[in-house]
Amino acid sequence: MVKVTIPGYVCSISEEDRSKLEKLLFKFGRACRRAYSLKQKGYTKAEIEKILHEGINLNSRYVKDAYHSVKDLPPHVTFGGLRIKD
């Protein structure tokens, strides 16, 4: 199966929608980090998807995408980092 990614951006968005989108992206990032952690501990794909779906409360599409985005990463990966806030 070939996946195609189309880059884009949101032209105009209300503050409420922006907040919802940021919350969704935060949850997805959290799911990716958790999937990577569980994968390193030896959990199977099905177990990881079940844990993420129940624990982070994302739908199955986002959970599967989170798993597939980390499945081929090397053993030592740092996700993000701390930003210094003024």
N, C-alpha and C positions, 0 to 999 in steps of 0.2 A: 504494500500500500504506500503510495506516494503522498506525502503531506506538502501542501503549498501554503506558504505564509505570505500574506499580503500586508505590507506595512501601511499604516494609516495613522490618523490622529483625529481627535474630537475637536471640531471647530468651535462650537459654542455649547456650553453646558451649564446648567444651573448649579448653584452651590450644593443643593440637596443631592443632585445626581453625582456631582463630583465627590461628595462624601461617600456615597454608596459605592462608587467605582474604586475609590481608594481603599475602602474596607474590603472589597472583594479581592483586590490585588494583594493586600496585606495577608488575607487568609490563604491565597494561593501560594505566596512566598513561604508562609509558615508551613503549608502542606509539603512544599518541596524540601524544605529543611528537615521536616519530620520524616519524610519518605527516605531521604538519604541516610538519616540516622538509623532508621529501622532496617534498611537494606544492609548497612554495615554490621548490624547485630545479627544478621542471618535470617531475618524473617522472609517468608515467601511473598510473591507478588499479591496473591489473594489475601494474605493476612495483612499486608501493608494497606491495601485498598480498603479493607474492612475497618481497620483502626483509624485511618484518616477520615473515612466517611462518617464514622460515629463521633470521633473526637473533635474534628474541626468544623463539621457541619457544612460541608460542600457537597454539591451534587456529584454523581459518579463521573461525569465528563471531566470536571476539573481535577478530581482525584486521580483518574487515569493519566491525564496530562502531566500532573505533578510527578507521578511515578516514572513516566516515560522520559521526562526531562532530566532525571537524575540517574537512570538505570545504567548508563555507560560512563559515568564520571569516575575518575580515579579515587583511590582511597583517602587522599588528604585534600579536601576542598574547603575553602572558607567562603561562606555565603555572606555577601554584603560587608558591612562593617559599621562602625560607629561614626556618625557625623558630629562634628562639633557644632553645637547650636549656640548662636549668639544670644 
